[in-house]
């Protein structure tokens, strides 16, 4: 740590914990640490501005834009280091010419973020994180083997496993809720190859898995044990700033592509609709606006686990409710980690005040923000979709426009339509399309073929892949094509209180 502080220029961007902003570290150290020792999340000292004209940025391809934006947030990385990381991340793993294609459907634009190695938006950042992390390790002078600890509600797990598999000097351990992810999501994880990969289901929900991982990060005695064994923990969840920052890129790129096509004029405002549970993906859009992107409104789309909807509309965050298992499992979350970064911004970077809110959440299961803070979230509009409304949204988009979407994107699409109807706001909108419809074939088939629902009812999700392809005429994505034939490698299950024991066993400690 001392080595980092000695080389830290405090006139440039640096990182601090949301719960104690007296500590100042470089981007490299923040990426390596993953989460602060006090349980807070690392945030930049300021959000850098876009300092090149849009007509210059518009000529950049995705990789060049990524290097430019990452350079703003990661000032201790050289341009060559960033280019190397970006080139390794956004290569032939992506099955489209554009890394994140923007597809126009009538007056809407779907930002398709699922063309990577695991058919989900997590690939956009997780393809990059291992390379940022290994470069950051060299900068910090840490010679220990890094252990990536990750909790997943479905997609992060596979994307992280795929990205870190075989990466020298790393091991990755993923925990997921037993019976809390789709069959395809689970099969993607438990068939993951790689001698440095470990997967374990837990007897609990995603919030239990996420809390368990955070507790491990904050357990000083356990971390000392890990340190003596020659390891250091880090995270691949969006609590890691190295996972969050790459997500800013695709929102700025989407705006530039709209400009390039003549769909908008420079400075014209857009709306962005994001289906989210952990708040990371929509926070990245918020950071893009703070960089200078012309965004009028963020549409925060929830499923029936609508804790964020309630928060945006009332200023009260209350996790004391039953977690519902829905057809959009990656959003089945009641503790939205990345909301902490937004709240830190809203309370003028008062880490003491922020820590108080999270102490309230820990003690009582809820907290309330002040009227002053609530006024500052007027850029956000909260909406949610029920299970039935999610199916209706899939059916409508497919029936009217021939556009096939998954159960998460459908939540975003429904909330956008609800917003437009309630506000009469016709500002052009980008909807984050977060997963391939083939990751959730049962629900998608039920939506677009309701008359055959009974016929498909007894098929498992793997069989439904082929059926959905037949019905839609769309080929099954490569990452999912041969999933049924892959050998199940990981068969682990543990209780919430046994997560540390699994980590010790995986590391032979």
Buried (B, 14 or more C-beta within 10 A) or exposed (E): EEEBBEEBEEEEBBBBBBBBBEBBBBBBBBBBBBBBBEBBBBBBBEBBEBEEEBEEBBEBEBBEBBBBBBBBBBBBBEEEBBBBBBEEBBEEBBEEEBBBBBEEBEEBBBBBBBBBBBBBBBBBBBBBBBBBBBBBBEBBEBEBBBBBBBBBBBBBBBBBBBBBBEBEBBBBBBBBBBEBBBBBBBBBBBBBEBEBBBBBBBBBBBBBBBBBBBBBBBBEEBBEBBEEBEBBBBBBBBBBBBBBBBBBBBBBBBBBBBBEEEBBEEEBEBBBBBBBBBBBBBBBBBBBBBBBBBBBBBBBBBBBBBBBBBBBBEBEBBBEEEBEBBBBBBBBBBBBBBBBBBBBBBBEBEBEBBBBBBEBBEEEBBBBBEEEBBEBBEEBBBBBBBBEBBBBBBBBBBEEEEBBBBBBBBBBBBBBBBBBEEEEBEBBBBBBBBBBBBBBBBBBBBBBBEEEEEEBEEBEBBBBBBBBBEBBEEEBBEBBBEBBEEEEBBEBEBEBEBBBEBBBBBBEE
